[in-house]
Amino acid sequence: MIGLTEKRITVTGGAGFLGSRVVEKLRAAGAKEVFVPRSRDYDLTDMAAVRRLYADARPQVVIHLAAVVGGIGANRLNPGKFFYDNLMMGAQLMEEGRKAGVEKFVAAGTICAYPKFAPVPFKEDDLWNGYPEETNAPYGLAKKMLLVQAQAYRAQYGFNAIFLLPVNLYGPGDNFNPESSHVIPALVKKFIAAIEAGEKEVTVWGTGKATREFLYVDDCAHAVCLAAARYDKPEPVNIGAGFEISIKDLAGVIARLTGFAGRILWDTSKPDGQPRRMLDTTRASEQFGFKAKTNFEEGLKQTIEWYRRNRGQ
């Protein structure tokens, strides 16, 4: 984290799933002034609140991780909110950051920004070669505008903004609310609930044929910190583990690790989402030395153990 420890750093979403890990890593590396704005104090969709945030925190570095996000179901129910809130937060934070003289702005995008049928593995150069998968396009496009803004501000104002594209995250502390959770916590919750209820079947959305890539949350936090410290270029950068697994195989692994021995049924009336997802992670490795370290099954075990310990709290 050379160059970051003496800076005043603001981490939006810093109390969240990814953000809390980023804050921990920054502080562990010696950063003394890390400010975490809470949504109850600073509504980042409101320009007046964003201006107040900059006045209060006076950051030299902003790491923008705050997002309104969920799985396929939540995306289908809230396309307008997901588009507006994410667009407004990003656009206003970067504009006011520019005006405030922020030295560096780190923007977290999403793999949902990629075209629905992007060649696998997804390369950053393919980002504009098609429309995103429909169920998460409003969210993905709102986040993608941060890349447009970052590159435009760099060109006109010399503003040092970078754009990262994290793949699907998982790990201890994930969101296990069935109304808004992503696939791994949703499956963990379903299988454990079925075991405890003595149920012999679990129904899962879709056909199981879609593939996904998953990155352990602590690995992603490490990548964000490395990029904040070392990367200063306009090109977007994928942040991932560089593998894909089908949802069918994923369900099988989680069933085995939780101890569920019953049948898995597939509700094909529900959408699969994007057909395949897997990132080319070459650029992150070459530009700032990031490679994911956590073994996938080990990460799943940690996630399952955390859920078993904490679900009643």
Backbone torsions as a table, in degrees:
resi	resn	phi	psi	omega
1	MET	NA	30.6	-179.9
2	ILE	-55.3	132.1	178.3
3	GLY	93.5	-14.3	-178.5
4	LEU	-99.9	-28.7	-168.5
5	THR	-64.4	-26.1	-179.2
6	GLU	-96.1	4.1	-176.4
7	LYS	-93.9	153.3	168.2
8	ARG	-84.2	117.2	-173.1
9	ILE	-117.5	131.4	171.9
10	THR	-109.9	129.3	178.6
11	VAL	-116.1	103.1	174.6
12	THR	-72.5	144.0	-173.4
13	GLY	71.3	18.2	-173.8
14	GLY	-71.5	-8.8	174.4
15	ALA	-100.4	1.3	-175.2
16	GLY	-88.8	-170.1	-173.8
17	PHE	-58.4	-55.8	177.7
18	LEU	-80.6	-45.0	-173.4
19	GLY	-58.9	-37.7	-179.5
20	SER	-63.4	-35.2	177.0
21	ARG	-69.8	-38.7	178.1
22	VAL	-62.1	-45.7	179.1
23	VAL	-59.8	-44.9	178.1
24	GLU	-57.5	-45.8	-177.3
25	LYS	-67.7	-39.3	177.8
26	LEU	-62.4	-46.4	-178.9
27	ARG	-68.1	-38.1	178.2
28	ALA	-64.2	-29.8	179.6
29	ALA	-81.2	-8.0	176.4
30	GLY	113.1	3.4	177.9
31	ALA	-68.0	124.4	-173.2
32	LYS	-95.8	-24.9	-176.2
33	GLU	-121.4	85.7	177.0
34	VAL	-116.5	117.7	-176.5
35	PHE	-105.7	131.2	179.9
36	VAL	-116.9	101.5	177.9
37	PRO	-73.0	135.2	177.4
38	ARG	-99.1	147.0	-174.3
39	SER	-63.1	-28.7	179.2
40	ARG	-68.8	-23.2	-179.7
41	ASP	-99.4	-30.5	-176.8
42	TYR	-137.4	104.0	174.8
43	ASP	-81.9	104.1	-171.4
44	LEU	-73.5	-4.4	172.0
45	THR	-85.0	-7.0	-177.9
46	ASP	-106.3	120.7	-174.6
47	MET	-59.9	-38.5	-179.8
48	ALA	-62.5	-38.9	178.9
49	ALA	-68.7	-37.1	177.7
50	VAL	-63.9	-43.2	178.2
51	ARG	-63.2	-39.2	178.3
52	ARG	-65.1	-37.9	177.1
53	LEU	-59.0	-47.5	180.0
54	TYR	-64.9	-37.0	178.3
55	ALA	-66.6	-37.7	-177.8
56	ASP	-76.6	-43.3	-171.8
57	ALA	-93.5	-26.1	-177.9
58	ARG	45.7	52.8	-174.2
59	PRO	-72.0	147.6	169.2
60	GLN	-94.9	-27.9	177.5
61	VAL	-129.1	133.0	175.0
62	VAL	-117.5	127.9	173.2
63	ILE	-112.8	107.3	-172.7
64	HIS	-96.1	100.9	-179.2
65	LEU	-113.4	-9.9	-178.8
66	ALA	-61.6	137.6	179.0
67	ALA	-156.7	153.0	169.5
68	VAL	-105.1	113.1	-166.3
69	VAL	-150.2	159.1	176.3
70	GLY	-167.6	-174.3	178.5
71	GLY	-79.7	-166.9	-175.9
72	ILE	-57.8	-44.7	-178.3
73	GLY	-61.1	-46.0	179.8
74	ALA	-65.3	-37.6	177.7
75	ASN	-63.9	-37.8	-179.6
76	ARG	-70.1	-33.5	-177.1
77	LEU	-82.5	-24.9	-171.4
78	ASN	-128.3	43.0	-175.6
79	PRO	-62.3	-37.9	-178.9
80	GLY	-69.1	-45.9	-179.9
81	LYS	-64.8	-43.9	-179.1
82	PHE	-62.6	-38.6	178.3
83	PHE	-67.3	-53.8	-173.3
84	TYR	-64.0	-51.0	-174.9
85	ASP	-62.2	-44.5	-178.6
86	ASN	-69.5	-38.7	178.0
87	LEU	-64.2	-47.4	-176.8
88	MET	-66.1	-43.4	179.2
89	MET	-57.9	-50.9	-176.1
90	GLY	-66.4	-47.9	-176.1
91	ALA	-62.6	-43.3	-177.1
92	GLN	-73.5	-39.4	178.7
93	LEU	-62.6	-41.0	-178.8
94	MET	-72.7	-40.5	178.9
95	GLU	-62.8	-47.0	-180.0
96	GLU	-71.4	-29.5	175.0
97	GLY	-64.5	-42.5	175.9
98	ARG	-59.5	-46.8	-178.7
99	LYS	-64.4	-32.4	-177.3
100	ALA	-83.6	-3.8	178.5
101	GLY	78.9	28.5	177.1
102	VAL	-58.5	136.7	-177.0
103	GLU	-78.1	-32.0	-179.3
104	LYS	-153.0	138.9	179.8
105	PHE	-125.7	118.9	179.3
106	VAL	-104.8	115.6	-177.8
107	ALA	-107.8	128.6	176.1
108	ALA	-94.4	119.0	174.4
109	GLY	-92.1	-142.5	-177.6
110	THR	-159.0	149.3	174.8
111	ILE	-63.4	-20.4	177.5
112	CYS	-64.6	-11.4	179.1
113	ALA	-75.9	-17.5	-177.0
114	TYR	-71.9	152.2	174.9
115	PRO	-57.6	150.8	-177.8
116	LYS	-57.2	-39.4	-176.6
117	PHE	-114.2	39.6	176.5
118	ALA	-63.1	141.2	176.6
119	PRO	-59.5	142.9	-178.8
120	VAL	-102.0	133.2	0.7
121	PRO	-74.7	149.0	-179.2
122	PHE	-66.1	125.7	174.2
123	LYS	-105.2	145.4	-177.6
124	GLU	-55.0	-31.7	-178.6
125	ASP	-69.7	-13.9	179.3
126	ASP	-91.8	4.9	-170.8
127	LEU	-60.3	-29.9	-174.9
128	TRP	-105.6	12.4	-173.6
129	ASN	-94.1	39.6	178.1
130	GLY	150.1	169.2	-178.0
131	TYR	-86.0	143.8	179.5
132	PRO	-64.7	166.8	175.1
133	GLU	-58.8	135.3	-165.6
134	GLU	-59.9	-38.8	-173.1
135	THR	-67.0	-26.3	179.0
136	ASN	-120.4	15.1	-179.2
137	ALA	-60.7	-43.3	-179.4
138	PRO	-58.8	-43.1	176.8
139	TYR	-66.0	-48.5	-177.7
140	GLY	-61.0	-41.2	-178.8
141	LEU	-71.9	-36.7	176.7
142	ALA	-59.7	-43.4	178.5
143	LYS	-69.0	-35.0	-179.0
144	LYS	-64.2	-28.5	179.1
145	MET	-64.4	-22.8	174.3
146	LEU	-62.8	-34.4	176.7
147	LEU	-67.7	-44.5	177.9
148	VAL	-59.3	-47.0	-179.5
149	GLN	-63.1	-44.1	-179.4
150	ALA	-60.5	-45.5	-178.4
151	GLN	-69.8	-37.5	178.2
152	ALA	-66.2	-42.1	-179.4
153	TYR	-69.7	-33.8	175.9
154	ARG	-65.1	-43.0	-177.6
155	ALA	-67.4	-43.2	-175.4
156	GLN	-87.3	-40.4	-171.3
157	TYR	-111.5	-5.6	-174.5
158	GLY	69.4	25.7	-176.2
159	PHE	-79.1	127.0	-175.7
160	ASN	-86.0	85.0	177.4
161	ALA	-115.9	135.0	177.1
162	ILE	-120.3	159.1	-173.4
163	PHE	-131.9	122.4	-178.7
164	LEU	-110.9	146.8	-178.5
165	LEU	-120.5	83.4	179.9
166	PRO	-72.1	144.5	173.5
167	VAL	-80.9	-178.7	-180.0
168	ASN	-58.3	128.8	-179.1
169	LEU	-98.3	157.5	174.3
170	TYR	-154.1	166.0	176.7
171	GLY	146.9	177.7	176.6
172	PRO	-57.2	139.5	-179.9
173	GLY	88.1	5.3	179.4
174	ASP	-64.7	171.1	178.4
175	ASN	-85.9	115.4	-178.2
176	PHE	-104.9	12.5	177.1
177	ASN	-71.3	118.6	-175.3
178	PRO	-62.0	-19.8	179.0
179	GLU	-74.1	-23.7	-172.9
180	SER	-138.7	1.4	-174.2
181	SER	-76.1	159.2	173.1
182	HIS	-85.5	-178.3	-165.9
183	VAL	-66.0	-42.5	-176.6
184	ILE	-64.2	-54.1	178.3
185	PRO	-62.5	-33.0	178.6
186	ALA	-62.8	-43.2	-179.8
187	LEU	-69.6	-41.3	178.1
188	VAL	-57.3	-47.9	-178.6
189	LYS	-62.4	-43.6	-178.4
190	LYS	-63.1	-46.5	-176.1
191	PHE	-67.7	-41.8	179.8
192	ILE	-67.2	-39.4	177.3
193	ALA	-63.2	-39.7	179.9
194	ALA	-66.1	-41.3	177.9
195	ILE	-59.5	-46.5	-176.1
196	GLU	-69.5	-28.8	-179.8
197	ALA	-90.1	-3.8	-178.6
198	GLY	72.7	22.1	-179.0
199	GLU	-80.6	145.4	-175.9
200	LYS	-100.5	-5.5	-178.8
201	GLU	-135.7	146.8	172.7
202	VAL	-131.2	132.6	179.3
203	THR	-101.1	133.1	-177.5
204	VAL	-121.6	144.9	179.9
205	TRP	-64.4	142.7	168.6
206	GLY	86.3	-165.0	-177.6
207	THR	-95.7	-17.5	-175.3
208	GLY	87.4	-5.1	-175.6
209	LYS	-82.0	-25.1	-179.0
210	ALA	-62.0	150.0	178.1
211	THR	-114.3	153.4	178.0
212	ARG	-140.5	158.9	171.4
213	GLU	-115.3	143.4	-177.8
214	PHE	-130.9	141.3	-179.8
215	LEU	-123.9	129.4	178.4
216	TYR	-63.8	135.6	-169.2
217	VAL	-59.3	-36.5	179.4
218	ASP	-67.3	-34.0	175.4
219	ASP	-64.5	-41.9	179.1
220	CYS	-64.0	-40.9	178.4
221	ALA	-59.8	-40.8	177.2
222	HIS	-61.6	-42.8	179.1
223	ALA	-62.1	-43.2	180.0
224	VAL	-61.3	-44.3	-179.9
225	CYS	-65.7	-41.0	176.9
226	LEU	-61.1	-45.6	-179.8
227	ALA	-63.9	-40.8	178.8
228	ALA	-60.8	-34.9	-176.9
229	ALA	-85.1	-32.0	-165.7
230	ARG	-121.2	-15.9	-171.0
231	TYR	-109.7	128.3	-175.9
232	ASP	-138.2	37.4	-175.6
233	LYS	-115.8	161.4	-176.7
234	PRO	-76.8	-20.8	-174.7
235	GLU	-72.1	139.3	177.1
236	PRO	-67.4	156.5	-177.8
237	VAL	-132.9	125.8	173.5
238	ASN	-70.3	139.5	174.6
239	ILE	-122.8	108.0	-177.1
240	GLY	-158.8	-172.5	-178.9
241	ALA	-105.1	-14.2	174.8
242	GLY	78.4	34.6	175.0
243	PHE	-144.4	163.4	173.9
244	GLU	-133.7	150.7	178.1
245	ILE	-140.0	139.2	178.3
246	SER	-71.3	153.5	178.1
247	ILE	-62.6	-33.9	176.9
248	LYS	-62.0	-46.8	179.0
249	ASP	-67.5	-37.8	177.9
250	LEU	-60.4	-46.0	179.1
251	ALA	-59.9	-39.2	178.4
252	GLY	-63.4	-41.5	179.7
253	VAL	-65.8	-45.5	-177.9
254	ILE	-67.6	-37.4	176.3
255	ALA	-59.5	-45.5	-179.7
256	ARG	-63.9	-44.0	-176.7
257	LEU	-71.0	-27.9	177.7
258	THR	-86.1	-18.9	-178.3
259	GLY	94.1	13.7	178.2
260	PHE	-80.1	123.1	-175.5
261	ALA	-112.5	7.6	-177.6
262	GLY	-84.3	-163.6	-178.1
263	ARG	-90.2	147.5	173.6
264	ILE	-109.2	120.0	178.6
265	LEU	-103.8	149.0	-176.3
266	TRP	-115.1	122.3	179.0
267	ASP	-89.4	91.4	-173.9
268	THR	-74.9	-3.2	173.2
269	SER	-75.7	-15.3	-179.6
270	LYS	-94.6	150.5	-174.3
271	PRO	-74.1	152.1	174.4
272	ASP	-84.7	-20.2	-170.3
273	GLY	77.9	-156.6	-178.2
274	GLN	-58.7	135.9	-175.3
275	PRO	-60.2	-45.0	-179.3
276	ARG	-141.6	147.8	174.8
277	ARG	-142.7	123.5	172.6
278	MET	-163.8	135.4	-175.1
279	LEU	-100.0	146.3	163.9
280	ASP	-84.3	118.6	-173.9
281	THR	-105.5	18.7	-177.1
282	THR	-60.4	-44.0	-173.8
283	ARG	-62.5	-43.2	179.6
284	ALA	-62.1	-39.5	179.2
285	SER	-65.7	-45.2	-176.3
286	GLU	-74.7	-36.4	-172.3
287	GLN	-85.4	-36.7	179.5
288	PHE	-142.5	20.4	168.0
289	GLY	72.6	27.0	-179.5
290	PHE	-92.7	131.7	168.4
291	LYS	-141.8	134.2	178.9
292	ALA	-64.9	143.0	-175.2
293	LYS	-115.9	-24.7	-170.7
294	THR	-79.7	123.7	174.4
295	ASN	-60.8	136.3	-172.3
296	PHE	-61.6	-47.1	-179.6
297	GLU	-65.3	-37.1	178.0
298	GLU	-64.1	-41.7	177.3
299	GLY	-62.7	-39.7	177.4
300	LEU	-64.6	-41.5	177.9
301	LYS	-59.7	-43.5	179.0
302	GLN	-62.4	-39.1	180.0
303	THR	-65.7	-45.8	179.9
304	ILE	-63.3	-44.3	179.5
305	GLU	-62.6	-40.7	179.4
306	TRP	-62.1	-44.6	-178.8
307	TYR	-62.6	-42.9	-179.9
308	ARG	-62.1	-36.4	-178.6
309	ARG	-77.0	-30.7	-166.5
310	ASN	-114.0	-4.1	-171.4
311	ARG	-66.1	-22.9	-179.3
312	GLY	-85.7	-2.8	-174.5
313	GLN	-88.6	NA	NA
